[in-house]
């Protein structure tokens, strides 16, 4: 009656958790690895006793947690864990398209095809890239374009060194 959902920040795990809780009538504990151990222990036991599902969300699975309570450690060790990974090319393209649409930023079709192979496959970097494109387009009063993206990605590379 309990499951652990892990994955990188901004990957949608909290949204999935809220949808799970709403549809199942279950309980959600976000940032479970940072919550008091007695809270997790009682929530896990309650889920088993009441047959009400529990979803624990964390950055990493329990072996990485510093759990002092032996009973909680064994319960977490027996709890199935599901991990959301970083986006592949198709999901990265869909996320860029979605983020641009949310900001009402029309983009030429070749822009996303240009960006996908040139950015890191993390949710955070995708968001930062779209943020940078949005800010640059606004500052230059320009439309989104491959040239603008090239300039942005070039300046992002320079910031790394």
C-alpha positions as CSV (number, residue, x, y, z in Angstrom):
1,X,0.0,0.0,0.0
2,X,3.1,2.3,-0.2
3,X,5.3,3.3,-3.1
4,X,8.3,5.6,-3.3
5,X,8.6,7.9,-6.3
6,X,12.0,9.4,-7.0
7,X,13.5,11.5,-9.7
8,X,15.1,14.8,-10.5
9,X,13.6,18.1,-9.4
10,X,11.2,19.7,-11.9
11,X,10.5,16.3,-13.5
12,X,6.8,16.4,-12.6
13,X,7.0,14.0,-9.7
14,X,5.0,16.2,-7.3
15,X,2.3,16.8,-10.0
16,X,2.1,13.0,-10.5
17,X,1.9,12.6,-6.8
18,X,-1.0,15.1,-6.5
19,X,-2.8,13.3,-9.3
20,X,-2.3,10.0,-7.6
21,X,-3.6,11.2,-4.3
22,X,-6.7,12.8,-5.9
23,X,-7.6,9.8,-8.0
24,X,-6.8,7.1,-5.4
25,X,-7.8,8.9,-2.3
26,X,-4.4,8.1,-1.0
27,X,-1.9,10.1,1.0
28,X,1.1,11.9,-0.5
29,X,4.2,12.9,1.4
30,X,6.5,15.1,-0.7
31,X,10.2,15.5,0.2
32,X,9.8,12.3,2.3
33,X,13.6,12.0,2.8
34,X,13.5,15.3,4.7
35,X,10.5,14.6,6.9
36,X,10.6,13.3,10.5
37,X,11.1,9.6,10.7
38,X,8.3,9.0,13.1
39,X,5.9,10.7,10.6
40,X,7.0,8.4,7.8
41,X,6.8,5.3,10.1
42,X,3.2,6.1,11.3
43,X,2.1,7.0,7.7
44,X,3.5,3.7,6.4
45,X,1.8,1.7,9.1
46,X,-1.4,3.6,8.7
47,X,-1.4,2.9,4.9
48,X,-1.1,-0.8,5.6
49,X,-3.8,-0.8,8.3
50,X,-6.4,1.3,6.5
51,X,-5.5,0.0,3.0
52,X,-5.3,3.6,1.9
53,X,-2.3,4.1,-0.5
54,X,0.7,6.1,0.4
55,X,3.1,7.7,-2.0
56,X,6.4,9.0,-0.7
57,X,8.3,11.4,-3.0
58,X,12.0,12.0,-2.7
59,X,15.1,12.9,-4.8
60,X,16.7,9.5,-4.2
61,X,15.6,6.1,-3.1
62,X,15.8,5.1,0.6
63,X,19.2,3.5,0.6
64,X,20.5,7.1,0.2
65,X,18.4,8.3,3.1
66,X,19.9,8.4,6.5
67,X,17.2,6.5,8.4
68,X,18.0,5.8,12.1
69,X,14.9,3.9,13.0
70,X,15.5,0.2,12.2
71,X,11.8,-0.6,11.8
72,X,11.3,2.3,9.3
73,X,14.5,1.3,7.4
74,X,13.2,-2.2,6.9
75,X,9.7,-1.0,5.9
76,X,11.2,1.4,3.3
77,X,13.5,-1.3,2.1
78,X,10.5,-3.4,1.4
79,X,8.6,-0.6,-0.4
80,X,8.6,-0.6,-4.2
81,X,10.4,2.4,-5.7
82,X,9.8,4.0,-9.1
83,X,12.3,6.4,-10.6
84,X,11.6,9.1,-13.1
85,X,14.6,9.7,-15.3
86,X,15.9,12.6,-17.3
87,X,14.0,13.3,-20.5
88,X,15.0,11.6,-23.8
89,X,15.1,13.6,-27.0
90,X,11.4,13.3,-27.7
91,X,10.3,14.4,-24.2
92,X,12.9,17.2,-24.3
93,X,11.4,18.5,-27.5
94,X,7.9,18.2,-26.1
95,X,8.9,20.0,-22.9
96,X,10.5,22.9,-24.8
97,X,7.4,23.2,-27.0
98,X,5.1,23.1,-24.0
99,X,7.1,25.7,-22.1
100,X,7.2,28.0,-25.1
101,X,3.5,27.7,-25.6
102,X,2.8,28.4,-22.0
103,X,4.6,31.7,-22.4
104,X,2.9,32.5,-25.7
105,X,6.2,32.4,-27.5
106,X,5.8,31.4,-31.2
107,X,8.8,29.6,-32.5
108,X,9.9,28.4,-35.9
109,X,9.7,24.6,-36.2
110,X,13.5,24.4,-36.7
111,X,14.2,26.0,-33.3
112,X,13.3,23.0,-31.2
113,X,15.2,20.7,-33.6
114,X,18.2,22.9,-33.1
115,X,17.9,23.1,-29.3
116,X,17.4,19.4,-28.5
117,X,20.8,18.0,-29.4
118,X,22.6,21.0,-27.9
119,X,21.2,21.2,-24.3
120,X,21.5,18.9,-21.3
121,X,18.8,16.3,-20.9
122,X,17.6,17.6,-17.5
123,X,14.4,19.2,-16.7
124,X,16.1,22.0,-14.9
125,X,18.4,22.8,-18.0
126,X,15.4,22.7,-20.3
127,X,13.6,25.3,-18.1
128,X,16.7,27.5,-17.9
129,X,17.2,27.4,-21.6
130,X,13.6,28.5,-22.3
131,X,14.0,31.2,-19.6
132,X,17.1,32.4,-21.3
133,X,15.4,32.5,-24.7
134,X,12.4,34.3,-23.3
135,X,14.6,36.9,-21.6
136,X,16.7,37.4,-24.7
137,X,13.8,37.8,-27.0
138,X,12.2,40.3,-24.6
139,X,15.4,42.3,-24.2
140,X,16.2,42.4,-27.9
141,X,12.6,42.7,-28.9
142,X,13.1,39.9,-31.3
143,X,11.3,36.8,-32.3
144,X,12.6,33.4,-31.3
145,X,15.0,32.1,-33.9
146,X,17.8,29.6,-34.3
147,X,20.2,32.6,-34.4
148,X,18.9,33.8,-31.1
149,X,19.2,30.3,-29.6
150,X,22.8,30.0,-31.0
151,X,23.7,33.3,-29.2
152,X,22.0,32.1,-26.0
153,X,23.7,28.7,-26.0
154,X,27.0,30.3,-26.8
155,X,26.7,32.7,-23.8
156,X,25.7,29.7,-21.6
157,X,28.8,27.9,-22.6
158,X,30.9,30.9,-21.8
159,X,29.3,31.2,-18.4
160,X,30.6,27.6,-17.6
161,X,34.2,28.6,-18.0
